[in-house]
């Protein structure tokens, strides 16, 4: 578990990244890179969502094999389940 000071430093770093004039993909990559120093991850996906359709519009990811992306898309759009991205976005 990280210390409160390390968590505050992470938040401060991410806030600084957000103040930079970065395009969306670079912004998400920089945030993800910073977060994975606090929360180690073998893989991640950081997506944008179209506000009209609630479909994934673009993603920045690392460590994902194509089969994992296909399985995630199948689950998100074709399987009845709780906590779908669209439901979370609407709430």
Secondary structure as GFF3:
##gff-version 3
##sequence-region A 1 91
A	DSSP	alpha_helix	4	19	.	.	.	ID=ss1
A	DSSP	alpha_helix	24	38	.	.	.	ID=ss2
A	DSSP	beta_strand	44	49	.	.	.	ID=ss3
A	DSSP	beta_strand	56	62	.	.	.	ID=ss4
A	DSSP	alpha_helix	66	78	.	.	.	ID=ss5
A	DSSP	alpha_helix	85	90	.	.	.	ID=ss6
###
